[in-house]
Amino acid sequence: MRLNAPSRVEWAIIGVTLAIVVALIVPVQEAVWDGHFPLTLDLRLHQSIHDQSLMYSIFWTEEDAGESLVGHSDPDHVFHPIEISDDSHSVINVPASGRSSAWGAGTHHHPRFLVIEYRLDEGDNQTVARKRFSIPEGRGARAMTIELP
């Protein structure tokens, strides 16, 4: 008995079968990453606001950010001082995380809200207030304008 050489159709079937086997054997790799991105704040402050009193905190959910506005935030949410440059800008680092697959697909997550705390001087009265802002969507460095009050 003599074996015949495979035809073109048979070679195509063999090739497709090998490709499927290799794709199933090679594990799909996924990278999990953590990092941060710079968020530049263009601060436009009313003259009654002490720029030394500015503090910020970032929140993942609207509910948590809303609770911080009325003073009921989780004690884990710490407000950090904002350092302002001479041109009324400040840069804060916002955490980010995600997953990237070997095929280029992936996810990207970051906190959605920024709450700014500031002190208002109204004559003899000093009032502490907070205001919520949405952090811009996207990837990489971002910027936003903050108008207070």
WOBEL-V53235 format. One record per residue. N is the residue number from 1. RES is the residue in one letter. D_FIRST is the distance of its C-alpha to the first C-alpha in whole Angstrom. Layout:
BEGIN
n,res,d_first
N,RES,D_FIRST
N,RES,D_FIRST
END
This chain:
BEGIN
n,res,d_first
1,M,0
2,R,4
3,L,7
4,N,10
5,A,13
6,P,15
7,S,18
8,R,22
9,V,22
10,E,20
11,W,21
12,A,25
13,I,24
14,I,23
15,G,26
16,V,28
17,T,27
18,L,27
19,A,31
20,I,32
21,V,30
22,V,33
23,A,35
24,L,36
25,I,35
26,V,38
27,P,41
28,V,44
29,Q,47
30,E,50
31,A,53
32,V,57
33,W,60
34,D,63
35,G,66
36,H,69
37,F,70
38,P,74
39,L,76
40,T,79
41,L,82
42,D,84
43,L,87
44,R,90
45,L,93
46,H,96
47,Q,99
48,S,100
49,I,97
50,H,97
51,D,94
52,Q,94
53,S,93
54,L,90
55,M,87
56,Y,84
57,S,81
58,I,78
59,F,76
60,W,73
61,T,74
62,E,77
63,E,78
64,D,79
65,A,80
66,G,82
67,E,84
68,S,84
69,L,87
70,V,89
71,G,89
72,H,87
73,S,84
74,D,82
75,P,83
76,D,80
77,H,81
78,V,83
79,F,84
80,H,84
81,P,87
82,I,86
83,E,87
84,I,88
85,S,88
86,D,91
87,D,89
88,S,89
89,H,85
90,S,83
91,V,80
92,I,78
93,N,75
94,V,73
95,P,70
96,A,67
97,S,63
98,G,60
99,R,56
100,S,54
101,S,50
102,A,47
103,W,47
104,G,50
105,A,52
106,G,55
107,T,58
108,H,61
109,H,64
110,H,68
111,P,71
112,R,73
113,F,77
114,L,79
115,V,83
116,I,86
117,E,89
118,Y,92
119,R,96
120,L,98
121,D,102
122,E,104
123,G,108
124,D,108
125,N,105
126,Q,102
127,T,99
128,V,95
129,A,93
130,R,89
131,K,87
132,R,83
133,F,81
134,S,77
135,I,75
136,P,73
137,E,69
138,G,67
139,R,65
140,G,67
141,A,71
142,R,73
143,A,77
144,M,79
145,T,83
146,I,85
147,E,88
148,L,91
149,P,93
END
